[in-house]
Amino acid sequence: MNTLKTLLATAALTLGMGSMALAETVIFYGHAGPPRGTVPAALNWFNDRLGEVSGGEIKMDIQWGGALFKAPSAVQSIGDGVADAGSIISAYFPKEMAAYALADLPLGGPDSWVGMRAADKMMRLPEVTENLAAQNLVYIGTFTASDVNVACKGGEIASIADIAGKKVRGAGVYGKVFGELGATMVNLDVYEAYQGLDTGLIDCTQGYSYIVPALKWHEQIDSYTLLNWGQIGGYGMFFNKQIFDSYPEEVQAALRQVGEELPEKFAQIVMGANNKAVEAMRTNGYERPVKLIEVSAEERDKLNAAAQPFIAEWVEITKSVGLDPEALMQVYEQAVVDYTAELEAKGYPWTRN
């Protein structure tokens, strides 16, 4: 059912250099997670920014906690119009989100801004847009869960050899690689990791730095290993295409504009949260000490070698849905090179004069 609510209004709207009349548009948005954390902060920013761009005429009604749909049913629910728009995590949809899943592979490095910019460029390719359109979806903008690291209680992971024999909760392909390297993988979601560490069900959990204080992992873990490897980047905002196409061009333009601004804002949010969490470990800022470890480049090469079969698996899945994986990888990897060079030359956009 189309849940779009368009309320007639006579207010004048100024977009860019022109002034035009526009009906007030309320967008029903589904998010499977709770209303706290980095992505909710970005969604609230997105909502506020839409209001700024549209003179208050475009608003999001965000339904949190899976009220409209759960994460594993996001693609079908948005495509069917259960919500006008919503958050999609590509890991749940290896075929439907085959292109987006490229951003989940350890190809782009751990920098959130670089990874999101590269993913955003790749997701706006005409062939990806067509693939999504066939599913009645429109891509708007990207998040990232950020770089994948590993937190342990008891025995630490200081080298690849330390992975073998550990009971680990994994994250996407990064968890699969740990399994290949001898870990016993335990199927828990990120919100169950605290209890798993507490009861001894797991020794370690992969995750993201900002989650350590958010989910109070610091109460359980003894060490935190920075892998400097890659990130979970297939996580973003999508619209039902029929609903999106029904909007006036001014509304579509506002959504595209703010969607293109999202990677920069979200990088600032998530990197700030990650840096704060890591600094607390480095300076003993938690109630109990957490040892901070960083793997060497040589150890990271071993992780990349173990990831190759899963990259090959992604290639085959992507071919099966009619996309060219080599072309997608070329665009993505070149964008990583370009944005890395920009970062090294100019710094992050929000730090520039």
N, C-alpha and C positions, 0 to 999 in steps of 0.2 A: 504494500500500500504506500502511495506517495505521501510522505508526511510533511512535505514542504508547505509552510504557512506564509502566504504573501498577503500582507495587510495593506490595504489601500491608504495612501498618504499623499499629501500635496506639497510636502516640504521640498524645497529646492536643494539639489545636491551638487556640490562642486567637486569634480574630479579633474585633475590636471589643470588645464587652462580654461576648460569650458564649464558651463553651468547647465544642469538639466534636471527635470523632475523625475523622481524615481520612487517606486513603491517600496515600503519597508519590507525587508526580506529577513526572515528568521530561519536559520539553518539548524536542523535537528542532527546533532553529531553524537555518534556512539564511540565510547572509549571503554575498553574492557577492564582497565586498571582503576585503582582508587584515585581520589582527587588530590593526591599529594605526590611530590617527587618532581623530577626534572621535566618529563613530558607534560604533565599537567600544568606546570609553570609555563611551558611554551605554548600550550593550547590557550591558556588564559591570556598570554601576550598576543597570540594570533587574533583572538576575539577582540581585544582592545584595539589592536592595530587596524583590523577591519573597520571598527567604528571610526577611527581617525581618518582613514582613507575615504570612507563613504559619508562622512558627516553624520555618523550615528544611524545610518539607514540600513546597515547590514549587521546582523547579530547572530551569534551562535548560541543555541540552547544545548549545552553539553550534558549528556547523560553518562554518568560515571559508573564504574563497577559492574559493567556488563548488563546494565538495565535494558539496553536494546538488543545486544547480542554479545556472546562470548567470543574471545579471541579466535578460537579455532573455526568459527563460522562467519568471520568478518567479511570475507570476499563474497560469499553467497548473499549474506544479509544486505550488504551495501548494494550489490548488483540488483537485488530484488526490490530495493527501495524500502526496506525495513527502517533504514535511516537515510537521510539525505547524504550524509558523509560519515566518515569514521576512520579510526586508526587500524592499519593492517600491519601485521608482523609476518614477513615473508617466510620465516622458518616453518610456519604452519601450512604453507601452500607452495610446495616445491615446483609444481607445474604451473599453476596459475600465476605465480609471482617469480617465474624462472629468471627473468631479466634482473629483477630487484635482488634476487638471491646472490647475485655476483658481489654485492656490497657486503655480504656476510662471509666471504672467503678471505683468507689471509694474503690479500694481494695489494691492498692499499696502505698498509701500515697502520699505526695506532692513533695518528693525529685526527681528532674529531672533525675539525674544520676542513682539512684536506679531504677526508673520506666523504663527508657530506656533500661538499662541492662537486666531487667526482661523481658520486651517486646521482646527484640532482641533474648533472649534465647528461649522464647516460639515460636516465629515466625520461628525458624530454626528447629523445630521438624519435623520428617519425615512426619507425618500425615498432618501437615499444608502445607508443601512443596507440597505434593500430591494434596491437595485441591486447591492450587493456580495453580498447573500445569494443572489441568482440566479446568481452566479458561485462559490458555495460559499465565500465569504470573509467574515471579520469584521475590521473595523478596530479596532486597539488603541491606537495612539498615533503621534505624528508627530515627525519630525526636520526639519531643513532643511539644504541644502548651504550656505545663508546667502547674503548679498548678492553679486551678480555684479559683478566689476570686471575690469580688463584690464591685463595685463602685457606690456611690449614690449621688444624688443631693437633698438637703433638708433633709428629715428624714433619719437617718442612720440605719444600721443593726448591732446592738451590741449583739443581742440574736436571737434565732430561732423564738421567738414570734414576733419579729419586721418584719419578712418576710411577714406575712399576710397583705393583702391589698395593697402591693406595686405593681406597674407596672414594670415588669422586663423583660429585654432581657436575654435569657438564653443560655447556652452552653451544648448541648448534654443531657446526663442523669442528669447532675447537674441542668439544667433548669427545667427538669421534676420534680425533687424532690422539687424545690422551688414552683412549681405549686401545688404539693400535700400538701405543707405547707401553702397554702393560698394566694400565689402571683398570680396576673393576668399576664400571660405570653404574651409578645408581640413579634411577629415574625419579627425580624430585623436581618440583618447580622452585624458582628462586625464593619464594616465600616460605618454603618448607626447609630451607637449608639450615636455618638457626637450630631448629629442633633436631635435624639430622646430625649436626655437629654435637649438640648437647647430649644426645643419646648414644653416640658412637656409631650410628648407622652409616655416616660418612666420615672420612678423615679430612677431606678437602672439598671446597666448592669453587668452581669457576664463577666469575662475576665481574663487577665493575666497581671502581673505587668509591663512587658516591653511595653505593649500596651498603658499604661497611657501616657507616653511622646510621643510615636510614633504616636498616633492618637489624641494627645492633649486633652485627657479627663480631664487633670488637670485644663483646662480652665473652665470646667463645674462642676466638682464634688466637694462635700464638705467633703466626707468621703470615706475611702477605708478599707474594712474589709477583713483581712486575715483569711480564713476559715481553713487552714491547713488540708484539707480534701482529695483531690485527684487531678488528672490531666487528661487532654485530651492527651492520648499517642498513639492513633491509627492513626499515620500520618507518612508516610515514602516513600521510594524510591522503585519502582518496574520496572521490565523489561518485555517486550514482550518475552515469552519463546522461540519461534522459532528464534527470532533474537539473543537472548542470547546464545542459543545452537549452532548457526552458527559461533560464535566467536572461534578463536583458544583458546586452554586451557590456554595459558598465559594471554589472555585478561580476560577470565572468572576469573582466579585466582586473577588478579589485582583488579577487581571489587569486588570480595568477600572480599579481604583483606581490602580495603578502606571502604567497607560497615561495616565491623566488627569494624573498628576504629571510625566510625561516632558517636556512642552514647557518647563516651568520649569527642570528640571535640564539639559536639553540646551542651552537658551539660555545658561545660565551657562557650560557647557563651551565651546560654539562661539564665543561672544562673547569669552570670555577668551582663547582661542587667536587669534582675529582681531585683537583689540586688541594683543596681544603682538607679532604679526607686523608690524602697521602701525607700532607704536612703534619697532621695530627699524629700519624704513626711515627714519622721521622723525629718528632719532638716530644714523644711520650705524652701526647695530649689526651689520651684516653685513660680510663680508670685503671687499666692494666697495660703492661707493655705489649706491643705488637712489633715483632722483628720485620724490618723491611728488607727484602732481597730483590736483586735485579739480575736476570740471566744475561749471559754474554752473547755476543753476536754469533759465536760458534754454536752455542746451544740453540739459538733461534734458527739457525740453518737446519738443524736436525728436525725441529718442529715443521719447518716448511717442506722438508723432504717427505715427512710422514703425511703431510696434507695432500700430496699430489694425487693419490687415488680418488679423493673426494672432489678435487677440482675436476678430474676426468669424469666423474659421475655427474657433476653439474653440467659439463659440456654436453653429455648425451641427453640429459633431460631437456636442456635448452633447445637442442636440435629437434627433439620430439615434438615441440610445440611450434615449430616453424620459424624460430629465431636463429640468427647466426651468432654462435657464441664467440667465435674469433673476432668478429667485428665489434661486438659489445665489449670484449676484453680490451681491444685496441683503444677504443674511445675512453674507457674507464682508466686504463693504466696511463694513457697519455695525459688525461686530466689530472691524475695524481702527480705526475711529473711537473706539469705546468703550475698547479696550485702549490706544490712544495717549493718550487722556485720562487713563486710570488711571496710565499710565507718567509722564506729565507731573505728575500730582498727588502720586504716592506713590513714584516710582522703581521699580526692578526689585524683585521680591519678595525676592530673596536679600540685598538691601541694606537692607530695612526692619527697624526695631526690633520 
